[in-house]
Amino acid sequence: MAKIQRALLSVSDKSGLVELARVLSAAGVELISTGGTARALRESGLKVVDLSDYTGFPEMLDGRVKTLHPKVHGGLLHIRGNPAHEAAIRTHDILPIDLVVVNLYPFERTVARPDVSIEEAIENIDIGGPSMLRSAAKNHESVTVVVDPADYALVGAQVAETGQTTLQLRRHLAAKVFARTAAYDAAIANHLEREFADEPLALPSQLRVHAPRVQSLRYGENPHQQAALYGAFGSYFQQLQGKELSYNNILDLTAAATLISEFDRDPPTLAILKHTNPCGVGQGPTFLEAWDKAFATDRQAPFGGIIAANGPLDAACAEAIAGIFSEVIVAPAFEAEALSILAHKKNLRLMRLLKPVGGSAAWQVRSVGADSFLVQQADERRMEAADLKIVTARQPDEAEWKAMLFGWRVVKHVKSNAIVYAAPDRTLGVGAGQMSRVDASRIAVWKAGEAGLSLKGSVVCSDAFFPFADGLKAAAAAGATAAIQPGGSVRDAEVIAAANEHNLAMAFTGCRHFRH
């Protein structure tokens, strides 16, 4: 490849631009630029040719038309060494453009604002930028194209040393361009489809997912599986200490952060999770009391678990948590003394929750094999007392009301079939992931017994309806005095009759929380 003679620079994000331009200029590269980019380069003392002077055609329509010109795309796309192409560009006074540095209008950042108008979103759709990038990337055998400021240093180093770039680098940069323009177009399509949809929650007509790889992981769920993390994880979590997160850590961490977001308006609340299931959740005037209640639910399962708090973790609670082995602790903040205490456990991962995970995604996407994906609306439904329908002769008392609402928020995050026995401020027994709802209840009762916790006066919470009266009768026998469940079974009448027979108060939510 011949040395780079001419570069076209047109960027929205100007970080690192001047430093790269100085390297190019020192290597004898002619700089062509547009608008604000040209102005920034001139203000730094660099010689720049305005694109309109090069093309002989002015920028127009408020800058909408400036780079869409044969002298730009001919300079990028002609095949070097092809006699017909070389003759064509000579005939039309087109000069080769060997290097393109372009990044795009900030469409994604613009539409992330809740108050953005459709007019502003459309004005931030870049047309010329993607066109130049794609032309340069297509002809990467001869043209170097840079879309990411993170690549400026490497490109600059090669140009400074040899006056050109390697084919290996050009191929890497070209692939990166097509990934970026694909993601950019997907963001535009997704936003406009939502804006123009007849229904506000309509599912997309096509599934478009573009997420950068942010971290390679040592392995997946098991050591023989490769794995990596993609997306915007770093905008939600900041790691303060500890080993690198594993695949399973990330699954558990996000499950814990999603559960604790249910209690964002509550007193100090703490949850312990294992394999994405809550082992125990507690609430109290202090995090230490919340921890004691959560840990008391199950003193075995939390070993190697994930702990989540809904507020700044203090020293007293940190001291108590330090008494067992945990993989991860996540909280919105950690008091200085708590950090000092937990620093002695060097492998313990401390994660600061930067913003709520609950409500962060409109859709949940799941791969199901066979080159297929399931997409569904995220389960963000919350229940208040006014949403519940009491279907029994006896109304719940105040403690039962509180226990229903507390337990219902927890059972939503337990794998189906799910049963939770709850008090107003704590879980007492959790049964998760069983093929039979009666078995889930038996496990929850057994867990409470193992922990030495009485279920007398508790509320039983079921993520789906009781299909038979036997499940409710078993809960009554265990000591429950109230129940909360979706309702909707063909045998609802039998279940209600069983509740009345045992003097249970029972609420129907009309909302199921299956978690497969």
C-alpha positions, 0 to 999 in steps of 0.5 A: 500500500502506498503512503497515506496522502490525504485524510478526511476528518469529520467527527462529533466526538472531538476527544483525541482528534487534535493529537491524531491530526498532528501526527498525520500532519507531521507525516505529510498527510493533507487534512480535509475537514468540515464545519466544527471539526475544521474549526477545532483543527485550525484553532490548534494551529493545523492547516486544513482544507475545507471540504467545500473547497475540495468538492467545489460545492458548498455545504447546504440545507443546514449541513444536511448535504456536505459529504454526499459528493462524488469527489468524496465517495469516488476518492474513497471507493475507487480501486487503486491500480484498476486502470478504468477506475484510475482513468475515471477519477483523473477525468473528474478531478477526483483525488484519492482519500486514503484515511477517514476519521468519522464518528456519528451524530449522538443519536443514542445519547439524544434519544436516551433523554426522556424529554426528547422530541421526535423532531430532535431525534430525527435531526440527530440521524447521521446520513453522511457519516455512515455513508463515508464510513461504509465507503471507506470500510468497503475499500479497506484494501486501500483505505484506513477508516477510524470510527472509534477514538480508542483506535487513534493511538494505534493508527497514529503510531503506524502512520508516524512509523511507516506513513501507512497502516497494515492490512491487518489493522485496516481489516480490523477497523473495517469490521468495527465500522460495519458493527458500529453502523449496524448498531447505529441503524438498529438504534434508529429503527428501534426508536422510530418503531416505538415512536410510530407504533399504534400501541405504546408497548408493541413488540418490535417487528424485528429483534435488533440487538447490538451490544459491545463486548465489555468483558471476557469472562474466564468461562460460562456456567461451567469451565468448559463453556466460553463466555463474555459480557456484553452491553451497558453493565458498567453504567449500572454497577461499579466494582469497588474490590474483589476478584473479577466477576464470573458468569454466574456472579453476574447472573446472581448479581443482576437478580439480586439488584432487581429484587432489591429494587422492589424495596426502593421506598422501604426502610433498610431491607437486605436480601440474600440470594443463591442461584438467582433465588432469594434465600432470605429477605429481611427488613428493619430499622437498621441494616444489621436487624435486616441482615439478622432476619434475612440470614435467619431464614436459611443459615446454610444456603447463603454460603457463597451467596449474593447479598443486596441492600437497598441503602448505604451499607454500614459498619455494624452490618458489614461486621456481621456479613463478614462472618460468613463467606459471600461471593458478592455484596451490592448496595447503592453505597458503602460507608467508609468503615464498612469498606474498611471491614470488608477490605480484609476479605480480598476476594469478596466482590463489592459492587456499587449499584449506580442506578436501579436495574429494575425498569432498565429494560423494556423487553427481556430477551432469551435464546431458546436454541434453534436459532430462535429467541423469545422476547417479552415485556419485563415483569415490572408489575407492583401490587398495592393493597388497593389492588388486592381482592379479598375473597374470604369471609375473614378480612386480613388484619394489619400484620397480615396485610403487611406480610402479604405485600412484603411476601408478594414482592419476594415470591415474584423473584423465586423460580416457579413453582414458588412458595414463600412464607412471610411475616410483615418484615421478613421471609420465614421459608422459601420453596423454589423451582419445584414441579409441584406447588405442594412440594414447593410448600413442603420445602418452605415449611421444612426450611422454616423448621430447620431454621427454628422459625415458627410459621404460626401467624404467617402469610403463604405467598404463591406465585401462581394459583393453588390448583387444588385445596390441598396446598392451602390446607397444608399451609394452614396446618403449618400455621399460616393464617392468610394467603396471597395468590393470583386466583384464576383456577377452575377450583377457586371455589374449593380453595376459597371454601378451604380457606374459610373452613380454616379461618384464613384470610385470602387475597387474589392479585389477578396477576401471576409471576411465573419465573421459569 
